[in-house]
């Protein structure tokens, strides 16, 4: 079967990622015309013995990339999966004689694919998600091929690809949010970094105006070099060719290439270092834009993906704020959000410095999205002039590539170690515990929303589903602690309100019910104390200070559970004269305890039983003997509602 042919655009989209192309070793066989529409196709290299099988999967991979326009991460996953499967099949003993002829129409492939999936977890740490990612990638390509009637796939292989994967999905550890102290340190460091960047660029362009062409001036003059770069009269290759070795440079140029930490500058990399430093005097570098991302995530509460993917056309300044258009590619959503300026701001600086950090009167560093966006527009203005076709982002930088080539392109925050977020944190002197990931800052803003809204998830989950918030953002330490406190407070509230038990009055303290001062300490009114003493509030096993304020019935209605729940009620007052009724109630509960399953008895009567035993244990043996004598003489009865004498089927 001849390989299918694709347009130049399809090929470019598929191969613009060096990782996948390098690993698969695909070769372009046909030529390219001026129109760029002629056929191109891929051929698997000789290093794969199962070249036909790899070529078929690669065909589907290229078409899938072109059709879905997926991002770089998934593209690399698919190519990695094809590569690993190809190497596995080459090494499989059962395919040693037939590897060259294997294809997706071969019966043996389904067995090889099943064994490959089972062995994938061996190459990764326990709980890794990568085995499932790779297995699913190959299955998707097979299913995609099978969906086309003109492309053949072995029947059992098709059913296998559409079935359940043989590898577990793996587990992921949710990132915790930054602490409040860490977040404050990052925001303050970001503002200071923005101010330093603005001063550096202003000084660089000011110095460029003082220079002239290096041929007329000097190739050792910093103003002349900056003038040539800013006017496009020279390029970095010209500077590299014109300068001698490092030892012959002027002190000014040697000082420019020195590292802040005192690391040595090697002669073989000195010119590349100089060119990078020269470009950084005129345009923001990769590391510089981390500060703006931190400030935008903090002020807007949006994800890193969203704050770096709006262009100048997506910004609308309002009289007191800014309206931004956010694009979330993962969810395929476009949102328009307005951010209002908050408190009156106050510029604080020394010596009339207008570039000084802006503070809110009550909130430390200014947290207004409009201020951050204005400064980002100003800082990247010169860079964006170089790439007018990049209209979907303000995050554009100038980078010096190998060979002394100056490139203006979209910001890539995950380049070298120094250009990453952790490198920026180290450069500004901010230390954080745990993983150094910008996503943790987004979680910190979510925590603030939850706290400010009083715990309402609907407010915090304003840009995604509430289920997403519960499963992803609510797992942080702060919200767990707050949730624990809320639950403990609620439990304590209801325990004291409904299950704290009665107040027991000893015989020697019964006279205190007639003392007005003692009544205040007991939280009793004189009328309530009088009713208890006269027996007007007698409920059977106890007295009730207010039968119309029961925790078991609506306020204002007569308690519906007396006397069965009096021993669980805060309104109950037990006097010494009610000891015989308590003993009779104990007999009733003991009978129930013998007849009912332990679990049911504990659920229905456990609290009353525990409180009753505690009340009886506090009485003396003499008091208990007198109470039992009263019962035996028939002078005491316990009136219980009919429901207390009836057993219902559960």
Buried (B, 14 or more C-beta within 10 A) or exposed (E): EEBBEBBBEBBEBBBEBEEBBEBBBBEBEEEEEEEEEBBBBBBBBEEBBBBBBBBBBBBBBBBBBBEEEBEEEBBBBBBBBBBBBBBBBBEBEEBEEBBEEBBBBBEBBBBBBBBBBEBBBEEBEEEBBBBBBBBBBBBBBBBBBBEEEEBBBBEEBBEBBEEEBBBEEBEEEEBBBBBEEBBBBBBBBBBBBBBBBBEBBEEBBEBBEEBBEBEEBBBBBBBBBBBBBBEEEBBBBBBBEBBEEBEEBEEEBBEBBEEEEEEEBEEEEBBBBBBBBBBBBBBBBBBBBBBBBBBBBBBBBBBBBBBBBBBBEBBEEEEEBBBBBBBBEEBEEEBEBEBEBBEEBEEEEEEEEEBBBBBBEEEEBBBBBBBBBBBBBEBBEBBBEBBEEBEBBBBBBBBBEEEBEBEBBEBBBEEEEEBBBBBBBBBBEBEBEEEBBBBBBBBBBBBBBBEEEEEEBEEBBEBBEEEEBEEBBBBBEBBEEBEEEEEEEEEEEEEEEBBBBBBBBBEEEBEBBEEEEBBEEBEBEEEBBBBBBEEEBBBBBBBBBBBEBBBBBEEEEEBEBBBBBBBBBBBBBBBBBBBBBBBBBBEBBEEBBEEBEEEEBBEEBBBBBEBBEEBBEEBEEEBBEBBBEBBEEEEBEBEBEEEEEEEEEE
